[in-house]
Amino acid sequence: MFQEDWAIYREFLKDESLPEPIVFKCDVTYINHFLKGREWNTAEDIASLFQRMKFELKGALVTSVSFVAAFGNNQIRMETSPGIRPDGTPIVQLTLNVSGQPVSTSELGIWSKLDDCHRLLVETFAEITAEDLQKRVWKRIR
């Protein structure tokens, strides 16, 4: 879908005699809601959602965690924050973002970098979320 929209955008630029876009950064974002009653029940349970990070949440009502890390020529950003869905269900929202500069601004360079960002995002999600959660909720088998 993005490739189709990109082609339409480039055709518009061409029709309007505007210059080709120069892509400086590619960015892929994944947002997941961990629902109370499905993935967690108490504030203390929230820490068990993640296998590579340790949290001390005794008595916590609200918690947010964020970090940024470099991985090769990509940047990974992670943020967790509390929220409430429109149906009233409390959630912990996990936002993962991976970005990086393509080796060229050609379509091949852009698609390659987006694929690279997507792969790293999926690997990061699998690495940070608890293995039992992956099996129970997403039926993931390593």
TIMI-2910 file (N, C-alpha, C, CB; in pm, 1 decimal, decimal comma, always signed):
<rs>
+----------+----------+----------+----------+----------+----------+----------+----------+----------+----------+----------+----------+------+
!      n_x !      n_y !      n_z !     ca_x !     ca_y !     ca_z !      c_x !      c_y !      c_z !     cb_x !     cb_y !     cb_z ! resn !
+----------+----------+----------+----------+----------+----------+----------+----------+----------+----------+----------+----------+------+
!    +81,9 !   -118,7 !     +0,0 !     +0,0 !     +0,0 !     +0,0 !    +87,1 !   +126,3 !     +0,0 !    -93,6 !     -0,9 !   +120,5 !  Met !
!   +190,4 !   +127,8 !    +86,4 !   +275,9 !   +246,6 !    +89,2 !   +342,6 !   +268,7 !    -45,9 !   +382,2 !   +233,7 !   +198,9 !  Phe !
!   +385,2 !   +161,3 !   -109,2 !   +451,2 !   +174,2 !   -239,4 !   +355,3 !   +234,0 !   -342,5 !   +502,9 !    +36,9 !   -287,9 !  Gln !
!   +227,3 !   +195,7 !   -337,3 !   +127,8 !   +253,1 !   -428,2 !   +109,1 !   +402,1 !   -400,6 !     -6,8 !   +179,2 !   -414,7 !  Glu !
!    +96,6 !   +436,6 !   -271,7 !    +81,7 !   +578,4 !   -234,8 !   +205,4 !   +659,5 !   -274,2 !    +56,4 !   +591,9 !    -83,2 !  Asp !
!   +322,3 !   +599,7 !   -257,6 !   +447,4 !   +665,8 !   -295,5 !   +448,3 !   +694,5 !   -445,9 !   +569,6 !   +578,3 !   -256,5 !  Trp !
!   +404,3 !   +596,7 !   -525,5 !   +400,1 !   +613,1 !   -671,0 !   +302,6 !   +724,4 !   -709,4 !   +359,7 !   +480,6 !   -739,4 !  Ala !
!   +188,3 !   +730,3 !   -643,2 !    +90,2 !   +836,6 !   -669,8 !   +149,4 !   +972,7 !   -634,6 !    -40,4 !   +812,5 !   -589,5 !  Ile !
!   +217,0 !   +980,2 !   -521,7 !   +279,8 !  +1105,4 !   -479,0 !   +385,3 !  +1151,1 !   -578,9 !   +342,6 !  +1089,0 !   -340,6 !  Tyr !
!   +470,1 !  +1056,7 !   -622,9 !   +574,8 !  +1091,8 !   -719,6 !   +513,9 !  +1135,3 !   -852,9 !   +669,9 !   +972,6 !   -741,4 !  Arg !
!   +406,2 !  +1071,8 !   -893,1 !   +337,1 !  +1110,4 !  -1017,7 !   +279,1 !  +1251,8 !  -1004,5 !   +223,5 !  +1008,4 !  -1051,8 !  Glu !
!   +224,4 !  +1283,0 !   -888,5 !   +173,2 !  +1417,8 !   -862,3 !   +284,9 !  +1520,9 !   -874,5 !   +109,1 !  +1425,2 !   -722,2 !  Phe !
!   +398,8 !  +1492,2 !   -813,8 !   +512,4 !  +1585,0 !   -822,4 !   +553,0 !  +1606,7 !   -968,1 !   +632,5 !  +1531,6 !   -740,8 !  Leu !
!   +557,8 !  +1498,5 !  -1041,6 !   +595,3 !  +1506,0 !  -1183,6 !   +493,8 !  +1589,6 !  -1261,7 !   +605,8 !  +1363,9 !  -1244,7 !  Lys !
!   +363,9 !  +1564,1 !  -1240,7 !   +258,3 !  +1638,9 !  -1309,4 !   +263,4 !  +1788,0 !  -1278,3 !   +122,3 !  +1583,7 !  -1271,2 !  Asp !
!   +306,7 !  +1820,8 !  -1158,4 !   +312,6 !  +1960,8 !  -1115,7 !   +449,6 !  +2022,7 !  -1139,9 !   +277,0 !  +1971,9 !   -968,6 !  Glu !
!   +536,1 !  +1950,2 !  -1209,1 !   +672,9 !  +1995,6 !  -1239,6 !   +750,7 !  +2031,1 !  -1112,7 !   +668,8 !  +2117,3 !  -1333,2 !  Ser !
!   +730,6 !  +1951,1 !  -1010,2 !   +801,4 !  +1970,2 !   -884,0 !   +917,5 !  +1871,4 !   -878,4 !   +705,5 !  +1951,4 !   -761,8 !  Leu !
!  +1020,5 !  +1903,0 !   -801,4 !  +1137,7 !  +1813,6 !   -795,6 !  +1105,7 !  +1681,6 !   -725,4 !  +1253,6 !  +1883,2 !   -723,4 !  Pro !
!  +1185,4 !  +1580,7 !   -759,6 !  +1175,2 !  +1450,3 !   -694,2 !  +1205,6 !  +1466,3 !   -544,8 !  +1272,5 !  +1347,0 !   -759,9 !  Glu !
!  +1137,7 !  +1390,9 !   -460,6 !  +1168,3 !  +1398,8 !   -316,8 !  +1305,6 !  +1339,0 !   -287,1 !  +1059,9 !  +1325,9 !   -234,2 !  Pro !
!  +1369,6 !  +1393,6 !   -187,7 !  +1495,8 !  +1340,3 !   -138,6 !  +1466,3 !  +1281,1 !     -0,8 !  +1609,2 !  +1451,8 !   -132,5 !  Ile !
!  +1488,2 !  +1152,0 !    +13,4 !  +1455,6 !  +1082,6 !   +138,0 !  +1581,1 !  +1077,8 !   +225,4 !  +1401,1 !   +938,2 !   +110,0 !  Val !
!  +1571,1 !  +1141,7 !   +340,6 !  +1683,3 !  +1146,0 !   +434,3 !  +1673,5 !  +1036,3 !   +540,2 !  +1689,8 !  +1282,4 !   +501,8 !  Phe !
!  +1548,3 !   +991,3 !   +569,3 !  +1529,3 !   +894,5 !   +677,2 !  +1405,6 !   +811,1 !   +648,8 !  +1517,0 !   +965,5 !   +814,3 !  Lys !
!  +1415,5 !   +682,2 !   +676,6 !  +1301,6 !   +591,4 !   +670,5 !  +1265,1 !   +553,8 !   +814,0 !  +1333,8 !   +463,5 !   +583,8 !  Cys !
!  +1136,8 !   +532,4 !   +836,9 !  +1086,2 !   +518,7 !   +971,2 !   +972,7 !   +416,1 !   +972,9 !  +1038,6 !   +654,6 !  +1025,4 !  Asp !
!   +978,9 !   +317,9 !  +1063,1 !   +871,8 !   +220,4 !  +1079,4 !   +832,8 !   +219,1 !  +1226,9 !   +915,6 !    +77,3 !  +1030,4 !  Val !
!   +702,3 !   +229,0 !  +1255,0 !   +652,4 !   +233,1 !  +1392,5 !   +549,8 !   +122,9 !  +1413,7 !   +590,8 !   +370,9 !  +1424,6 !  Thr !
!   +556,3 !    +58,8 !  +1529,6 !   +462,6 !    -46,4 !  +1568,8 !   +405,5 !     -8,6 !  +1704,6 !   +532,2 !   -187,8 !  +1573,3 !  Tyr !
!   +273,6 !    -15,0 !  +1717,5 !   +206,7 !    +16,1 !  +1843,7 !   +126,3 !   -106,1 !  +1885,2 !   +114,7 !   +142,7 !  +1830,6 !  Ile !
!   +143,8 !   -148,1 !  +2010,9 !    +71,8 !   -263,6 !  +2062,0 !     +8,7 !   -227,3 !  +2195,5 !   +165,7 !   -386,2 !  +2076,5 !  Asn !
!   -114,0 !   -271,5 !  +2216,3 !   -182,4 !   -251,3 !  +2343,3 !   -182,3 !   -381,1 !  +2422,4 !   -326,6 !   -201,2 !  +2320,9 !  His !
!   -129,6 !   -375,9 !  +2544,1 !   -136,9 !   -487,1 !  +2637,6 !   -257,7 !   -459,6 !  +2726,5 !     -3,1 !   -503,1 !  +2722,0 !  Phe !
!   -358,3 !   -543,8 !  +2717,6 !   -485,4 !   -520,8 !  +2785,6 !   -489,0 !   -578,9 !  +2926,8 !   -597,6 !   -579,5 !  +2704,3 !  Leu !
!   -545,4 !   -499,1 !  +3017,7 !   -569,0 !   -550,2 !  +3152,7 !   -673,4 !   -660,9 !  +3140,6 !   -616,7 !   -435,7 !  +3251,8 !  Lys !
!   -645,4 !   -771,4 !  +3208,4 !   -734,5 !   -885,6 !  +3202,4 !   -694,2 !   -986,3 !  +3096,0 !   -874,2 !   -839,3 !  +3177,4 !  Gly !
!   -608,2 !   -948,1 !  +3006,1 !   -557,4 !  -1041,7 !  +2905,3 !   -407,3 !  -1064,1 !  +2924,3 !   -586,3 !   -988,9 !  +2762,5 !  Arg !
!   -328,1 !   -957,5 !  +2916,3 !   -182,4 !   -970,7 !  +2935,0 !   -137,7 !   -939,1 !  +3078,0 !   -109,3 !   -878,6 !  +2838,0 !  Glu !
!   -217,7 !   -864,0 !  +3150,7 !   -180,2 !   -828,1 !  +3287,7 !   -305,9 !   -800,0 !  +3369,4 !    -85,5 !   -704,7 !  +3289,1 !  Trp !
!   -291,0 !   -810,1 !  +3503,1 !   -403,8 !   -783,1 !  +3592,5 !   -373,2 !   -675,9 !  +3696,2 !   -444,9 !   -909,8 !  +3662,3 !  Asn !
!   -249,1 !   -673,4 !  +3745,6 !   -210,6 !   -574,7 !  +3846,6 !    -91,4 !   -494,2 !  +3794,9 !   -176,2 !   -643,9 !  +3982,4 !  Thr !
!    -63,9 !   -384,0 !  +3860,7 !    +51,0 !   -301,6 !  +3821,3 !   +180,3 !   -382,2 !  +3828,0 !    +61,7 !   -176,9 !  +3911,4 !  Ala !
!   +189,6 !   -471,3 !  +3926,2 !   +309,7 !   -553,9 !  +3938,9 !   +326,7 !   -647,4 !  +3819,1 !   +304,2 !   -635,5 !  +4068,2 !  Glu !
!   +216,0 !   -689,0 !  +3756,9 !   +221,2 !   -777,5 !  +3639,7 !   +284,8 !   -709,8 !  +3518,3 !    +80,9 !   -824,6 !  +3603,8 !  Asp !
!   +278,4 !   -578,5 !  +3512,5 !   +328,6 !   -505,7 !  +3395,2 !   +476,1 !   -536,0 !  +3371,2 !   +308,3 !   -354,2 !  +3413,2 !  Ile !
!   +552,9 !   -543,9 !  +3478,0 !   +696,2 !   -572,3 !  +3463,3 !   +719,9 !   -706,2 !  +3395,3 !   +764,9 !   -570,7 !  +3599,8 !  Ala !
!   +628,6 !   -802,7 !  +3413,9 !   +648,1 !   -935,6 !  +3355,5 !   +618,1 !   -939,0 !  +3206,1 !   +561,0 !  -1036,4 !  +3426,8 !  Ser !
!   +567,2 !   -831,3 !  +3149,8 !   +542,5 !   -825,9 !  +3005,2 !   +673,1 !   -824,5 !  +2927,0 !   +459,2 !   -702,1 !  +2969,7 !  Leu !
!   +777,8 !   -777,5 !  +2991,0 !   +905,2 !   -756,3 !  +2923,4 !  +1012,4 !   -845,9 !  +2982,7 !   +947,6 !   -609,5 !  +2932,6 !  Phe !
!  +1086,6 !   -916,8 !  +2897,0 !  +1184,7 !  -1012,4 !  +2946,7 !  +1325,7 !   -957,3 !  +2957,4 !  +1186,1 !  -1131,2 !  +2859,1 !  Gln !
!  +1357,9 !   -850,9 !  +2890,7 !  +1495,8 !   -800,5 !  +2891,9 !  +1511,6 !   -676,0 !  +2978,8 !  +1540,9 !   -769,4 !  +2750,2 !  Arg !
!  +1401,1 !   -624,2 !  +3029,1 !  +1407,5 !   -503,5 !  +3110,7 !  +1347,6 !   -534,8 !  +3246,9 !  +1332,9 !   -384,3 !  +3042,5 !  Met !
!  +1404,9 !   -480,2 !  +3348,8 !  +1355,6 !   -505,0 !  +3483,3 !  +1299,2 !   -375,7 !  +3540,4 !  +1467,7 !   -561,2 !  +3574,1 !  Lys !
!  +1178,1 !   -385,6 !  +3594,5 !  +1111,2 !   -271,4 !  +3654,3 !  +1076,4 !   -304,1 !  +3798,3 !   +984,8 !   -233,0 !  +3574,6 !  Phe !
!  +1077,0 !   -205,3 !  +3882,7 !  +1030,6 !   -218,2 !  +4020,6 !   +902,9 !   -137,2 !  +4029,0 !  +1139,0 !   -169,0 !  +4126,0 !  Glu !
!   +786,8 !   -204,9 !  +4037,0 !   +658,7 !   -135,2 !  +4028,2 !   +571,2 !   -153,7 !  +4151,3 !   +584,2 !   -181,9 !  +3907,2 !  Leu !
!   +627,5 !   -181,5 !  +4263,8 !   +547,5 !   -204,0 !  +4383,5 !   +463,8 !    -80,5 !  +4414,4 !   +637,4 !   -239,6 !  +4503,3 !  Lys !
!   +332,5 !   -101,2 !  +4411,2 !   +241,0 !     +7,4 !  +4442,4 !   +225,2 !   +111,0 !  +4333,0 !   +285,7 !    +74,3 !  +4564,5 !  Gly !
!   +285,5 !    +89,2 !  +4218,7 !   +275,9 !   +188,1 !  +4110,9 !   +135,3 !   +190,0 !  +4052,3 !   +379,0 !   +158,1 !  +4000,3 !  Ala !
!    +85,2 !   +307,9 !  +4026,8 !    -44,2 !   +322,6 !  +3959,8 !    -25,0 !   +356,2 !  +3812,7 !   -128,5 !   +431,2 !  +4028,2 !  Leu !
!    +75,4 !   +434,7 !  +3783,7 !   +101,4 !   +478,0 !  +3647,2 !   +250,6 !   +468,9 !  +3623,0 !    +48,7 !   +622,5 !  +3621,7 !  Val !
!   +289,3 !   +417,4 !  +3508,7 !   +431,6 !   +411,6 !  +3478,0 !   +453,5 !   +433,0 !  +3329,3 !   +491,9 !   +277,4 !  +3522,4 !  Thr !
!   +559,2 !   +502,6 !  +3296,2 !   +602,6 !   +518,7 !  +3158,3 !   +752,0 !   +492,1 !  +3154,4 !   +568,3 !   +661,3 !  +3102,9 !  Ser !
!   +794,9 !   +424,4 !  +3050,5 !   +936,4 !   +395,2 !  +3032,8 !   +970,5 !   +425,5 !  +2888,1 !   +970,6 !   +246,4 !  +3070,0 !  Val !
!  +1086,2 !   +486,4 !  +2864,3 !  +1127,7 !   +508,9 !  +2726,2 !  +1278,8 !   +495,6 !  +2716,7 !  +1081,6 !   +648,1 !  +2675,8 !  Ser !
!  +1325,6 !   +455,6 !  +2598,4 !  +1468,7 !   +452,9 !  +2573,2 !  +1494,8 !   +466,7 !  +2424,8 !  +1531,4 !   +323,9 !  +2627,3 !  Phe !
!  +1614,1 !   +509,6 !  +2392,9 !  +1660,3 !   +521,6 !  +2255,0 !  +1795,3 !   +452,6 !  +2249,0 !  +1669,4 !   +672,5 !  +2207,8 !  Val !
!  +1816,6 !   +373,1 !  +2143,4 !  +1944,1 !   +303,7 !  +2127,6 !  +1983,3 !   +302,8 !  +1980,4 !  +1935,9 !   +159,1 !  +2183,0 !  Ala !
!  +2112,2 !   +306,0 !  +1956,5 !  +2162,8 !   +294,1 !  +1819,6 !  +2190,8 !   +146,8 !  +1792,4 !  +2292,0 !   +381,2 !  +1798,0 !  Ala !
!  +2156,2 !   +103,0 !  +1673,0 !  +2182,7 !    -33,9 !  +1631,6 !  +2231,1 !    -27,5 !  +1488,0 !  +2055,4 !   -125,6 !  +1646,0 !  Phe !
!  +2361,4 !    -42,1 !  +1470,3 !  +2416,9 !    -22,4 !  +1335,5 !  +2392,7 !   +121,5 !  +1293,7 !  +2353,4 !   -121,7 !  +1232,2 !  Gly !
!  +2338,4 !   +139,7 !  +1174,8 !  +2307,5 !   +275,9 !  +1129,9 !  +2159,2 !   +306,7 !  +1148,2 !  +2347,4 !   +294,5 !   +982,2 !  Asn !
!  +2095,1 !   +234,1 !  +1239,3 !  +1954,3 !   +257,4 !  +1271,8 !  +1941,0 !   +305,5 !  +1415,5 !  +1871,2 !   +129,1 !  +1250,2 !  Asn !
!  +1828,0 !   +367,7 !  +1442,6 !  +1797,0 !   +410,5 !  +1578,1 !  +1667,3 !   +341,2 !  +1619,7 !  +1784,3 !   +567,2 !  +1587,8 !  Gln !
!  +1667,2 !   +284,6 !  +1739,6 !  +1549,5 !   +217,8 !  +1794,1 !  +1496,9 !   +301,8 !  +1909,5 !  +1582,6 !    +72,0 !  +1840,8 !  Ile !
!  +1367,9 !   +331,1 !  +1907,8 !  +1304,0 !   +401,8 !  +2017,5 !  +1191,7 !   +313,8 !  +2071,7 !  +1249,8 !   +541,2 !  +1971,5 !  Arg !
!  +1183,6 !   +304,2 !  +2202,8 !  +1077,6 !   +229,3 !  +2267,7 !  +1015,7 !   +315,3 !  +2375,3 !  +1130,2 !    +97,0 !  +2326,4 !  Met !
!   +884,5 !   +308,2 !  +2384,4 !   +815,1 !   +380,4 !  +2490,4 !   +697,5 !   +296,1 !  +2537,2 !   +767,5 !   +520,6 !  +2441,7 !  Glu !
!   +680,5 !   +286,7 !  +2666,6 !   +559,7 !   +227,1 !  +2722,5 !   +487,1 !   +335,8 !  +2799,0 !   +592,2 !   +104,2 !  +2814,6 !  Thr !
!   +356,2 !   +333,5 !  +2790,3 !   +277,4 !   +432,3 !  +2863,4 !   +139,9 !   +374,1 !  +2894,6 !   +264,3 !   +564,2 !  +2782,2 !  Ser !
!    +82,4 !   +416,4 !  +3006,3 !    -50,7 !   +367,9 !  +3041,9 !   -157,0 !   +440,4 !  +2960,5 !    -76,8 !   +386,2 !  +3192,4 !  Pro !
!   -272,0 !   +377,7 !  +2948,2 !   -382,4 !   +441,3 !  +2878,0 !   -511,5 !   +366,7 !  +2903,2 !   -354,2 !   +448,7 !  +2728,8 !  Gly !
!   -617,4 !   +417,9 !  +2843,2 !   -749,0 !   +354,4 !  +2851,9 !   -809,2 !   +354,5 !  +2712,0 !   -843,0 !   +428,5 !  +2954,9 !  Ile !
!   -850,6 !   +237,5 !  +2666,9 !   -911,8 !   +225,5 !  +2534,7 !  -1051,7 !   +287,4 !  +2537,0 !   -918,5 !    +76,8 !  +2490,3 !  Arg !
!  -1107,1 !   +317,5 !  +2419,9 !  -1242,1 !   +374,9 !  +2414,9 !  -1348,2 !   +289,1 !  +2485,8 !  -1282,5 !   +395,2 !  +2270,8 !  Pro !
!  -1326,3 !   +156,8 !  +2492,6 !  -1423,1 !    +70,2 !  +2561,1 !  -1402,1 !    +68,7 !  +2712,5 !  -1413,6 !    -71,9 !  +2506,8 !  Asp !
!  -1305,3 !   +148,1 !  +2762,6 !  -1279,1 !   +158,1 !  +2906,3 !  -1174,2 !    +62,6 !  +2959,0 !  -1403,9 !   +135,7 !  +2980,1 !  Gly !
!  -1119,0 !    -23,0 !  +2875,0 !  -1018,1 !   -119,2 !  +2918,2 !   -884,3 !    -50,8 !  +2942,3 !  -1002,4 !   -230,3 !  +2814,4 !  Thr !
!   -827,6 !    -64,1 !  +3063,1 !   -692,9 !    -10,7 !  +3087,6 !   -589,8 !    -86,8 !  +3003,1 !   -656,6 !    -20,2 !  +3239,1 !  Pro !
!   -490,7 !    -15,0 !  +2955,0 !   -386,7 !    -75,6 !  +2872,0 !   -249,4 !    -23,5 !  +2912,3 !   -412,8 !    -47,4 !  +2722,9 !  Ile !
!   -149,4 !    -96,7 !  +2869,8 !    -12,7 !    -45,5 !  +2863,3 !    +17,4 !    -42,4 !  +2714,2 !    +93,0 !   -135,8 !  +2946,8 !  Val !
!    +47,5 !    +75,1 !  +2663,2 !    +78,2 !    +87,8 !  +2520,5 !   +228,2 !    +81,1 !  +2499,8 !    +21,8 !   +219,6 !  +2463,0 !  Gln !
!   +269,6 !     -9,7 !  +2411,8 !   +409,5 !    -20,7 !  +2372,7 !   +423,5 !    +38,0 !  +2233,2 !   +459,2 !   -169,2 !  +2377,2 !  Leu !
!   +510,6 !   +136,1 !  +2219,7 !   +540,0 !   +194,5 !  +2089,7 !   +686,1 !   +167,2 !  +2058,5 !   +509,0 !   +347,8 !  +2087,2 !  Thr !
!   +709,3 !    +97,1 !  +1948,9 !   +845,0 !    +70,7 !  +1900,4 !   +861,8 !   +143,7 !  +1768,3 !   +872,1 !    -83,5 !  +1884,0 !  Leu !
!   +976,0 !   +209,9 !  +1753,7 !  +1005,4 !   +282,6 !  +1631,1 !  +1149,5 !   +255,8 !  +1591,7 !   +980,1 !   +434,6 !  +1648,4 !  Asn !
!  +1168,8 !   +225,2 !  +1464,0 !  +1303,9 !   +206,9 !  +1410,8 !  +1317,5 !   +298,6 !  +1291,2 !  +1332,1 !    +56,9 !  +1371,4 !  Val !
!  +1428,7 !   +372,2 !  +1287,1 !  +1452,4 !   +462,2 !  +1174,6 !  +1598,6 !   +454,2 !  +1132,4 !  +1414,2 !   +607,7 !  +1211,2 !  Ser !
!  +1622,2 !   +490,8 !  +1008,5 !  +1758,2 !   +491,8 !   +957,1 !  +1764,5 !   +558,9 !   +821,7 !  +1812,7 !   +350,6 !   +948,1 !  Gly !
!  +1882,2 !   +595,6 !   +782,9 !  +1903,7 !   +663,7 !   +655,7 !  +1926,4 !   +559,9 !   +545,2 !  +2024,4 !   +761,3 !   +665,1 !  Gln !
!  +1851,0 !   +572,1 !   +435,3 !  +1873,6 !   +478,7 !   +324,6 !  +2009,3 !   +504,8 !   +258,5 !  +1760,3 !   +490,3 !   +220,3 !  Pro !
!  +2066,4 !   +400,2 !   +197,3 !  +2196,2 !   +416,9 !   +130,9 !  +2183,5 !   +503,2 !     +5,5 !  +2255,6 !   +280,0 !    +94,4 !  Val !
!  +2062,1 !   +509,3 !    -49,4 !  +2037,8 !   +597,9 !   -163,6 !  +1891,9 !   +640,6 !   -159,7 !  +2072,5 !   +527,5 !   -299,9 !  Ser !
!  +1858,1 !   +742,9 !   -236,5 !  +1719,1 !   +788,2 !   -240,3 !  +1642,3 !   +722,4 !   -354,8 !  +1713,4 !   +940,7 !   -254,1 !  Thr !
!  +1703,4 !   +623,2 !   -418,3 !  +1630,9 !   +547,6 !   -520,6 !  +1521,7 !   +466,6 !   -451,6 !  +1727,5 !   +454,2 !   -602,0 !  Ser !
!  +1422,3 !   +424,2 !   -528,8 !  +1317,1 !   +342,1 !   -468,0 !  +1374,9 !   +214,9 !   -408,3 !  +1209,5 !   +307,2 !   -571,5 !  Glu !
!  +1470,7 !   +154,2 !   -475,2 !  +1533,9 !    +33,7 !   -421,2 !  +1600,3 !    +62,5 !   -286,5 !  +1637,6 !    -21,7 !   -520,5 !  Leu !
!  +1668,9 !   +176,1 !   -276,2 !  +1732,6 !   +214,7 !   -150,0 !  +1630,9 !   +238,6 !    -39,8 !  +1816,4 !   +339,5 !   -169,6 !  Gly !
!  +1520,0 !   +301,2 !    -75,0 !  +1414,3 !   +330,1 !    +23,2 !  +1348,3 !   +201,0 !    +69,6 !  +1308,4 !   +425,5 !    -36,8 !  Ile !
!  +1306,8 !   +114,9 !    -26,7 !  +1239,7 !    -10,5 !    +11,5 !  +1333,9 !    -98,4 !    +93,6 !  +1191,0 !    -87,2 !   -114,4 !  Trp !
!  +1459,9 !   -100,6 !    +57,2 !  +1558,1 !   -181,1 !   +130,6 !  +1569,7 !   -132,4 !   +274,9 !  +1695,9 !   -175,6 !    +61,1 !  Ser !
!  +1575,9 !     -1,3 !   +294,5 !  +1587,2 !    +52,5 !   +430,7 !  +1458,9 !    +28,2 !   +509,2 !  +1619,0 !   +203,2 !   +426,9 !  Lys !
!  +1342,9 !    +42,9 !   +445,3 !  +1217,2 !    +15,1 !   +515,3 !  +1209,4 !   -131,8 !   +556,1 !  +1096,6 !    +52,1 !   +426,8 !  Leu !
!  +1253,9 !   -222,7 !   +468,6 !  +1258,4 !   -365,4 !   +502,9 !  +1353,0 !   -389,0 !   +620,1 !  +1302,5 !   -449,5 !   +381,1 !  Asp !
!  +1468,3 !   -322,1 !   +618,0 !  +1566,9 !   -332,8 !   +725,2 !  +1507,0 !   -284,5 !   +857,8 !  +1693,8 !   -251,4 !   +690,3 !  Asp !
!  +1438,7 !   -171,1 !   +855,1 !  +1375,3 !   -116,8 !   +975,9 !  +1267,2 !   -212,3 !  +1026,8 !  +1314,3 !    +23,0 !   +947,5 !  Cys !
!  +1187,1 !   -266,3 !   +936,9 !  +1080,2 !   -358,6 !   +975,3 !  +1137,6 !   -484,2 !  +1040,8 !   +995,4 !   -396,7 !   +852,7 !  His !
!  +1240,5 !   -540,8 !   +980,2 !  +1304,3 !   -660,8 !  +1034,9 !  +1356,1 !   -634,1 !  +1176,3 !  +1420,1 !   -707,3 !   +943,4 !  Arg !
!  +1425,7 !   -522,3 !  +1194,2 !  +1480,9 !   -488,1 !  +1325,4 !  +1369,2 !   -462,9 !  +1426,7 !  +1571,7 !   -364,3 !  +1314,9 !  Leu !
!  +1260,4 !   -403,7 !  +1384,0 !  +1147,8 !   -378,7 !  +1472,8 !  +1087,3 !   -511,2 !  +1521,4 !  +1040,9 !   -293,4 !  +1401,1 !  Leu !
!  +1065,3 !   -605,3 !  +1430,4 !  +1009,6 !   -736,0 !  +1467,1 !  +1105,1 !   -810,1 !  +1560,6 !   +981,9 !   -821,0 !  +1340,5 !  Val !
!  +1234,3 !   -807,8 !  +1529,1 !  +1333,0 !   -874,4 !  +1614,7 !  +1337,1 !   -811,2 !  +1753,7 !  +1472,4 !   -868,6 !  +1550,2 !  Glu !
!  +1329,1 !   -678,8 !  +1760,1 !  +1331,2 !   -609,0 !  +1888,6 !  +1208,4 !   -644,6 !  +1971,1 !  +1338,6 !   -457,1 !  +1867,5 !  Thr !
!  +1091,4 !   -644,1 !  +1907,7 !   +967,7 !   -680,0 !  +1977,8 !   +978,9 !   -820,9 !  +2036,3 !   +846,0 !   -671,1 !  +1882,1 !  Phe !
!  +1026,6 !   -915,7 !  +1956,4 !  +1041,1 !  -1053,6 !  +2002,7 !  +1143,9 !  -1063,5 !  +2115,1 !  +1081,4 !  -1144,8 !  +1886,3 !  Ala !
!  +1245,3 !   -981,0 !  +2110,2 !  +1352,7 !   -986,0 !  +2209,8 !  +1310,2 !   -925,8 !  +2344,1 !  +1475,5 !   -912,7 !  +2157,3 !  Glu !
!  +1225,8 !   -822,9 !  +2343,4 !  +1192,9 !   -754,4 !  +2468,4 !  +1066,7 !   -804,9 !  +2535,1 !  +1179,0 !   -608,9 !  +2443,4 !  Ile !
!   +974,7 !   -865,2 !  +2460,0 !   +851,1 !   -912,2 !  +2522,2 !   +870,8 !  -1052,8 !  +2578,2 !   +734,6 !   -910,4 !  +2420,6 !  Thr !
!   +801,0 !  -1081,5 !  +2685,8 !   +816,0 !  -1208,7 !  +2756,0 !   +776,7 !  -1325,8 !  +2665,9 !   +730,9 !  -1209,6 !  +2884,0 !  Ala !
!   +857,0 !  -1431,0 !  +2670,5 !   +836,3 !  -1547,1 !  +2584,2 !   +700,8 !  -1613,4 !  +2610,1 !   +948,7 !  -1648,5 !  +2604,9 !  Glu !
!   +659,8 !  -1625,5 !  +2737,6 !   +530,5 !  -1688,3 !  +2765,7 !   +415,1 !  -1605,0 !  +2710,3 !   +512,8 !  -1708,4 !  +2916,8 !  Asp !
!   +430,4 !  -1473,1 !  +2709,6 !   +330,1 !  -1383,6 !  +2651,2 !   +322,1 !  -1404,5 !  +2499,9 !   +363,4 !  -1235,9 !  +2683,5 !  Leu !
!   +435,7 !  -1418,0 !  +2436,2 !   +438,6 !  -1441,1 !  +2291,6 !   +365,4 !  -1570,8 !  +2256,0 !   +584,3 !  -1446,4 !  +2240,8 !  Gln !
!   +387,9 !  -1675,2 !  +2334,4 !   +322,8 !  -1804,1 !  +2308,9 !   +173,3 !  -1797,6 !  +2338,5 !   +388,0 !  -1914,4 !  +2393,2 !  Lys !
!   +137,3 !  -1737,9 !  +2451,8 !     -1,8 !  -1736,2 !  +2497,3 !    -90,1 !  -1644,3 !  +2414,1 !     -7,9 !  -1694,1 !  +2641,7 !  Arg !
!    -42,9 !  -1525,1 !  +2384,6 !   -125,7 !  -1425,1 !  +2316,6 !   -109,7 !  -1430,3 !  +2164,8 !    -90,9 !  -1285,9 !  +2366,8 !  Val !
!    +14,0 !  -1435,9 !  +2117,7 !    +38,9 !  -1428,4 !  +1973,0 !    +67,6 !  -1563,8 !  +1909,9 !   +154,4 !  -1336,0 !  +1945,8 !  Trp !
!    +65,5 !  -1669,9 !  +1993,1 !    +90,4 !  -1806,6 !  +1943,2 !   +222,3 !  -1816,4 !  +1868,7 !    -23,2 !  -1851,4 !  +1851,4 !  Lys !
!   +321,7 !  -1741,3 !  +1914,0 !   +453,0 !  -1738,4 !  +1849,3 !   +537,2 !  -1855,1 !  +1895,8 !   +525,2 !  -1606,4 !  +1878,2 !  Arg !
!   +596,0 !  -1924,1 !  +1801,9 !   +687,1 !  -2034,8 !  +1831,6 !   +824,8 !  -1994,3 !  +1781,9 !   +639,4 !  -2169,7 !  +1765,1 !  Ile !
!   +924,4 !  -1999,8 !  +1870,2 !  +1059,5 !  -1960,1 !  +1830,5 !  +1124,6 !  -2065,5 !  +1748,2 !  +1144,5 !  -1930,4 !  +1950,5 !  Arg !
+----------+----------+----------+----------+----------+----------+----------+----------+----------+----------+----------+----------+------+
</rs>
